[in-house]
Amino acid sequence: MKKIYLVGGAVRDKLLGYPCDEHDWVVTGATPEDMLAEGYRPVGKDFPVFLHPTTNEEYALARTERKTAPGYGGFVFHTSPDITLEQDLQRRDLTINAIAETEQGELCDPYGGVSDIDKRLLRHVSDAFTEDPVRILRVARFAARYHHLGFRVADDTRQLMRRMVSSGETKHLVAERVWREMERALTERAPQVFIEVLRDCGALADILPEVDALFGVPQPASHHPEIDCGRHCLLALEQARLLSADSEVLFATLVHDLGKATTPTEMLPRHIAHEARSKHLVEQLCARLAVPKRHRDLALAVARDHTNCHRALQLKPATLLALLQRLDCFRRPEKLEKFLLSCEADARGRKDLEQQPYPQANYLRRAYQCCLQIQAGDIIARGITGKAVGERLQAERIQALHKLKAELAPART
């Protein structure tokens, strides 16, 4: 007999009073032919999933799966009208995601998901969890999403994740899958928790070794009361999320200081020229994880120039204009704001300095507007042509920045 159940995130978030826009459904007691006869449209190649003829929501036939090879794609799926709801739910990652609801609104909770919601626990459903390394990333992402509600990873699940890492499962993760989970995690309420959970189970060293290497590296307490570079990375990421939900800003903040992990020991705790080393490591990380170009470009800009942003009030006008030009903000004005948000998060991501003002951001915004008022078209209208147009544009913008600096000088003294 065919039955339809609401499953997964929609049920979980309804119980939590958390917003959820997506609805997934499981169908038992039906065949693909039954679904087609009712007007459902088939999608997917690996297992029978259908789109509802009017809502376009996904309806999946109940299925089981068997691990046949390492990694995310190494599964064989089996579906049949005889497969029960309990068998289908057993293959899910966490108990809080293995709750179903009937069309009459009754809960089906064979693995204790409701109890774990009450206990604020992220706990695996069964040992089948170990068959898919992406689930480590998902647990870390859910920990970041629900941290503000008091959720934590259950002790037995933490141990299971550590065993998975030790067995080498995380080395089989596909770059695209890692990035997809990481980008989503960065926009959750507490993205720093995503990094903390991955580090706790040892997966961070496999997935983001450049970030993992920051932990334990000291920096001057006079500038960084938290001292540890890894701790600063987490504090900056926390501040970035308070400022923005843009994954470009958050990713750039996460990787802005990678070069500090490669500072020669004899230089510590100072990190002279870490910006250039950071830029190289950001390029390496982005290539490995196939990070989108827009994320890569902003991350490189922040890695290269965040310290120049912090010194903006002391920069000479010509140096300030060069910074704006490197950011390409005259062609891409949105990039300046994202750059400034990431730099502000870096400045505030220090122990007991989270509320410190960051006047550099407004100064750079004003400097950009001053330069923007002087356009090549205006210079050409005066009869200037050829190479002289660019030279004059540069000179007049620098002159405008001198004037701005002079106007603001009394306020800074």
N, C-alpha and C positions, 0 to 999 in steps of 0.2 A: 504493500500500500504506500503510495507516494505521500511524503511529508516534507514540509519546508520549515527550515529553522534560520533565524537570524543568528549570526555567529561573530566571534572575534571582537574587534575594536568597538563596534557599535554597542554591543551588550556590556562590555567592560566599562566604557565611558558613560553609559547611561547609569550604571550602578555607582559610578564615582561622581556623577553630576558634572561631568567634563564634556565640553563641546565635541561633537563628532559629526562630520558631514557625509561620511561614506558608510554604506551598508553592504555587507557581504552575506550571502545566503548559502546554505548547504541543503541539498535535496537528497533524501533517502528513498529507496524503493522505486527508482525510476531508471530508465535507460536513455541513451542519447536520442533514440528514435522517439521516445515519449516527449522529450523536450522540444524536438524539432516540430512534432505534430501540434504542439501548443503555441508555436510561433516564436520560440526562443531562437536567437541567432548564435551559432557556435563561434568561439574564439579560442585561441591557444592551440598549441600542437601537442604539448606533453600530457595533458589530461583534459577531460571534458569540462569546459567552462562555457556558460551560455549567458548572453545578454537578454534581459527581460524585454519583451516586445514594446513596452511603453516607457518604463522607467530607465532602461539601459543599465540597471544595476546587475552585478555579477551573481550568477547562480551556478555553483559548482556541484557536480554529483559527488556524493560521499565516496571517499577513496582511502586506500592504504598506500604505503610506499615502502620500498626496500632499497637499502644502500648497496650499490654495486661497484662504485669507484670513488676515489677521493674527491673532495671538493663539492661545490654547490650543485653541479650538474650531474653528479654521479648517483642518480636515483631512478628506479623503475616504479611507475605508478600503476595501481590496479583499481579499477572501479567496477562495481556490480550492484544490482538492486539489493543483494543480500548484505552488503556492508552496512553496519549499524552506525548510528550517530556517535556512539562511544568510541568505536574504532577510528572514525574520522577525527574526532577531537584528540585522540591519543597521540597523533602525529604532530600536534601543534607544539610551539616552543614553551610557552609559559601557562601556568594554570589559569591566570587571569584572562588569557586569550582563548581558553578552552571551555568557555561557558556559552551555551546556546539558549535561545528563547523560542518557544513555539509561537505559532500564529495567534494563539490565545493569550500570549503573554506569560506563560509559565516557564520558569528557568529549568534547564537541564545542566547539572553541574557535577559530572561524575568524578572530577579530579580535584575538587576542593577549591576552586577558583574564588568563590564568594568568601570563603573563610580567609583566603590569602589577601583578598582586598581589604577585609576588616583588619587583618594583621599588618597590612602595608608591606607585603612580601612579594618579591619577584622570584618565583620558584618554578623550576622546570617540571614538565608533566611526567616525563619518563626518561630512561636512559637513551631513548632514540634522539634526544637532544644532541648527543655527541656526534651524530651523523652529519650535521650541517654546521660548519664553522661560522656561517653568517649569523647564526643565532647568538654567538658571543657579542657581535656588534649590536644586535637587536636588544639584548638584555641591557647593554650599556646605554643604548638610546632611550629605552624605557625608564632606566634609572635617572637619566637626565630630564626626561619629561615629567616624571612624577615625584621628583626629589622634594619639591615644595609641599607635597602632600604627605611627606614622611616615609615614602617607600624606600626600601633597601633590598639588596640582593640577598636571598636566603643563603645561609652558610653552606648547605649541601650543594647548592647551585654554584656558589663561588668555587668550591672544591672541584666540582665537575668541570668547570671552565678552565681551571688551572691544569687539570689532567689533559684536557683537549689541547691546550697550548704545548704542554710537555710532549705530547705524542706527535706534534708537528702538523696538526690539522689546520692551524692558521696560516701555514705556509702555502696552502692550496687556495687561499682566497683570491678571487678574481678582482682585478683592479677596479673595474666598473662597479662591482657590487660594494666594495669597500667605500668608494667615493659616494655612492648613492646613500648608504647608511650614514656616513660621516656628515654629508651636507645636511641631511635631515636632523641629525643630532645637534649640529651647531646652532640650529634655530630653535631648539627646545628651551625650556625655561632655565635650565642649569647646565649649559654645555660643558662646563668644567667637570661635572660629574661623569660625563661620558669618558673623558680622558682618565679620570681617577679609577673608574671601574676597569678599563682596559689595562691600566698599569697594575692594578691589584692582582689580576689573573695572569699577568705576564704577556698579554697579547700586544701591548703597546710597542714592545721591542720588535715585534714582527711587522706590525702594521705601520707604525710611525716611529721608526728607530731614531730619526733626527730629533723628535720631540722627547722621546724617552731618555735620550742622552743628556738632556738639560738637567735632569734631577740629580742633585748631589753636587752640582757645579756652583761654587760660591761667587758672589759679586759684592762690591763694597756696601757695607751696612749704612754708610752715610747717605747713599742714594737709594738703596734698596733694603729697608729694615727687615724684610722677609729673608734676605740673603740668598736663598736657594733660587737658581734660575728657573727650575721647573715649577717651583711654587709661584714665582712671579708670572710665569706663563698662564697658570690657572687663574690667578687673581685678575690678570689683564683680560682673559677670556670672559670671566664673570662680569667685569665692568663693561666690556664690549656688548654683552647681551642686554645690559641695562640701557645702553645707548641705542641699540639697533637690533633688528631681527633680520638684517641682510646677511646672507651667508657669505657674501664676498668680504664684508667687513670682518666677520667673525673668523673666517679662514685666515685672512691676512694677519689678524691679531694673534691667532694661534701660532703662526710660523715666523713671526717678525724677528725673533731673537735666536734662531737656530745656530748661528755662528758662534754663540757663546760656548756651545758644547765643544768646540774645536779650538778654543783659546789655548795656546801653549801654557803648560803648567807654570813656567817661571814668570808669566805675566799675571797670574791670578792674584787677587780677585778682580783686577781690572780686565777690561775686554776691549783693548785698543783695536780699531779697524774690524770689529766684529760684523759690521754692516756688509762688507764685501763678502765675507765668509758666509753670512746668512743668505745673501742673494744666490750664491752658488748652490747651497743646500736646498733652498726653495725650488730652484730649477730642477734639481735632482728628484725631489719629492713629487713635484707636479708631473714630471715625465713618467715616473713609476706608477702613479695612480691615475694617469690620464685626466688630470684636473682641467676643467674647462678654461679656455683662454682668459675670460674676463676675471675669473678668480686668480689665475696665475699672474696676470698683469698687475692687479692691485697688490697682491702679496709681494711681488718683486719691488714695487714702488715703496711700500711701507718698510720692507726689510732694508732697502737702500737708503731711505731718507727720513726715517722716523726721528733720528737724533737731530737732523737739520730742522725738522719741524719743532722739536723741543727748544731749539736755539733760535727760533724765528725772530724773536725780538732783538737779538744781537746781530743778526745777519746784515751784511751790507746790501743796499738796494739791488746791485747787480747780481749778487748771489741769490737774493730772494726771487728775482725774476727768473734766474736760471732754474731754481727749484720748481716754480710754477710751469715753466716750459718742459721740464723733464716729466712732470706729471701729465702733460698733454691736456691740461684742463681748458685751454682755449678752444680745443676741438671737442673735448669730452668734459664739459663742465661738471657732470655728475661725479666724476672721478675724484675731484677735489674734496667734496663733502665726505665721501667714503674714506678717503685717505685721512682726513682730519678726525673722523670718528675713531678710527683704529689707533691713531696716535694719541688721542685723548684717553682711550682705554688703557694704552700702555702706560701713560703717565699716572693714571689713577690706580693701576693695578699693582699697588705697593702697600704693604702692611701699614695700616693706620693713616694712609694718605688718600683713601678712596674719595673723600669729599674735597680734595684740593682743587682750587680753580685752575682752569687751563686757558689763560688769555691768548695763548699762541693761536688757537683756532680762529677766534674772531679777528685777530690781526691779519692772518693769512686770507681770511674771507674778504676783509677790507682791501688788502693789497691786490687781490685778484680783481675786485670791482674797479679799483683805480686803473689797473692796466686795461681792463675791458673797455673802459671809456675812450681809449685811444685805439683806433682801428686803422688798418692800412688804407681803407677807402678814403678816410679823411685826409690822409697825407697825399694820396694821389690827386685828390681834388685841389690841392695847393700847387699842382704842376710838377711835383716830384715824381721821377720815373726810375725804372730799372732797379739796380742793386741798392740805390740810395733810399728806396722806400723801406726796405727791411732795416737798414742801418738807422734811419730816422725813427722808425717805429720803436726799435730797441732803445734808442736814446731818450725818447719822450716818455716811455714807460718807466725807465730808470729814474728820470727826473720826477715823475709823479710819485714814485716810491720814496724818493728823498723828501718830498714835501710831506707825505704821510708820516714818515718817521719823525720829522721835525714837529708836526702837529701833536703827535702822541708822546713826545719826549717828556713834557711836563707831567703827564699822568703817570709816567713810569718812575719818576724821581721822587 
